[in-house]
Amino acid sequence: MSQIVDSIPSGSNSNLNHDNTHKNIGKIHDDDKRTPLPMAQLISVFLIQGTEPVTATVIYPFINQFIRETGITNGNEAKTGYYAGIIVRQPPATSVEQQC
């Protein structure tokens, strides 16, 4: 056991000594200033998020014509609304925002 004690360098106990290097922790200095928010970036993000619902509704006037032209209903006009509903509901069901 004396070998273990002898192998510890004598300067390693200096970490246990209390020094005054950290006496200013927690004090507010006069030269500390608050970091301003990046308003230009925040406004651009808010505008993009605000216009997203508008762009998501652009498909509504054209969806019925799209269904008819693709031919997935095989000429049955009664199925047009069914397939239009499936296509219109698909983006919100798969979006990341809805699942969080």
C-alpha positions in Angstrom: 0.0 0.0 0.0 2.9 2.3 0.6 3.8 1.9 -3.0 0.5 3.4 -4.1 0.9 6.4 -1.8 4.4 6.9 -3.0 3.4 6.8 -6.6 1.0 9.8 -6.3 2.9 13.0 -7.3 3.1 15.6 -4.6 1.6 18.3 -6.7 -1.7 16.4 -7.3 -3.2 17.6 -4.0 -3.1 21.2 -5.4 -6.6 20.5 -6.8 -7.9 20.2 -3.3 -6.7 23.6 -2.3 -9.2 26.3 -2.5 -8.1 29.3 -4.5 -9.8 32.5 -5.3 -9.8 32.1 -9.1 -13.5 31.3 -9.2 -14.8 33.9 -6.8 -16.5 35.9 -9.6 -18.7 33.1 -10.7 -22.4 34.1 -10.7 -21.7 37.8 -10.6 -23.1 40.0 -13.3 -20.5 42.2 -14.9 -21.3 45.6 -16.4 -19.7 44.6 -19.7 -21.9 41.6 -20.2 -24.7 42.3 -22.7 -27.6 40.3 -23.7 -27.4 38.6 -27.1 -30.1 40.0 -29.4 -32.5 37.7 -31.2 -31.9 37.2 -34.9 -35.1 39.0 -35.9 -34.6 38.9 -39.6 -34.2 35.1 -39.5 -37.1 34.7 -37.2 -39.4 36.8 -39.3 -38.5 34.9 -42.4 -39.3 31.6 -40.7 -42.6 32.9 -39.4 -43.6 34.1 -42.9 -42.7 30.7 -44.4 -44.7 28.9 -41.8 -47.6 31.3 -42.3 -47.8 30.7 -46.0 -47.5 27.0 -45.8 -51.3 26.4 -45.2 -52.1 28.6 -48.2 -49.8 26.6 -50.5 -51.3 23.4 -49.2 -54.8 24.4 -50.3 -53.8 25.3 -53.9 -54.4 21.7 -55.0 -58.2 21.8 -54.2 -59.4 23.5 -57.5 -57.4 21.1 -59.6 -57.6 17.7 -57.9 -60.8 16.6 -59.6 -59.5 17.2 -63.1 -56.2 15.5 -62.1 -58.2 12.4 -61.0 -60.2 12.3 -64.2 -57.1 12.8 -66.5 -55.0 10.1 -64.8 -57.8 7.5 -65.5 -57.6 5.8 -62.1 -61.4 5.8 -61.9 -61.8 4.1 -65.3 -64.4 6.6 -66.3 -66.6 6.2 -63.2 -67.3 9.8 -62.1 -68.6 8.6 -58.7 -65.2 7.4 -57.6 -63.6 10.8 -58.4 -64.4 12.2 -55.0 -63.1 9.1 -53.2 -59.7 9.3 -54.8 -59.6 13.1 -54.4 -60.1 12.6 -50.7 -57.3 10.1 -50.5 -54.9 12.4 -52.3 -55.9 15.5 -50.3 -55.6 13.8 -46.9 -52.3 12.1 -47.6 -49.9 15.1 -46.9 -51.2 15.9 -43.4 -51.1 12.2 -42.5 -47.4 11.9 -43.4 -46.1 15.3 -42.2 -43.6 15.4 -39.4 -45.4 18.3 -37.7 -48.6 16.2 -37.2 -46.8 13.3 -35.5 -44.9 15.4 -32.9 
